[in-house]
Amino acid sequence: MDQHFATVACGFAGKLQLGQKAALYCRVSTADQTCARQEADLRAFAKRRGYVISGVWKETASGTKNDRVHRKAVLALAQSGEIDLILVTELTRWGRSTLDLFHTLDDLHSWGVSLIAQTGLQFDLGTPRGKLIAAMMAALAEFERDLLRERVRSGIAAAQARGIAFGRQPGQRVKADRLAPKVLTLVATGQSYREIGRRLSISKNTVLAIVKRARADEQALENE
């Protein structure tokens, strides 16, 4: 295969060596797709580079899904120092958003674990060039977060101004209505529904319901 593999590294990218332990992460969006091609490409690349494959983690999940079990398992291995690097065919298979990608790269950098993707981008937080790209990514992530927060806020405000009810009548879900602004703000920062639920002492389903109501109201306004 002539596709160019470039190192997207979270620190120590220039020190990749033979015999390092690599976790192969593959993801497809729907059940009718397969990870076979991704796995074959990554196995071939690992063999050429002399990496030791610690395992292959395959996931069927939307690119924006918060709760990816196998990705979390790979991150746990990285944090515990059981692997030296993570291989993916492209960054979209790994990151949920610019914000998520930046935070993930930052975590891996602190653990001394590299992320290698099939892309022309070279990213190494240990170099001046890498730090510049990191700053640009952080700015884009912040912009993305601000856009989402602005849309959520404007949607809620417009809905309230027009007298649009948010699902059931007020009083039937007092706690959920009271916590809705906090939930939507935390969602905009990229936190998972489970993490938000733990933080605010509500269930993951309640967080999901709040987000669905806000998005439904925003969509209703756009269709008017």
Secondary structure, DSSP 8 states (H G I E B T S, - for coil): -----EEEESS-GGG--TT-EEEEEEEESSTTS-SHHHHHHHHHHHHHHT-EEEEEEEEE--TT-S--HHHHHHHHHHHHTS-SEEEESSGGGT-SSHHHHHHHHHHHHHHT-EEEESSS--EETTSHHHHHHHHHHHHHHHHHHHHHHHHHHHHHHHHHHTT---SS-TTSSHHHHHHHHHHHHHHHTT--HHHHHHHHT--HHHHHHHHHHHHHHHHHHHH-
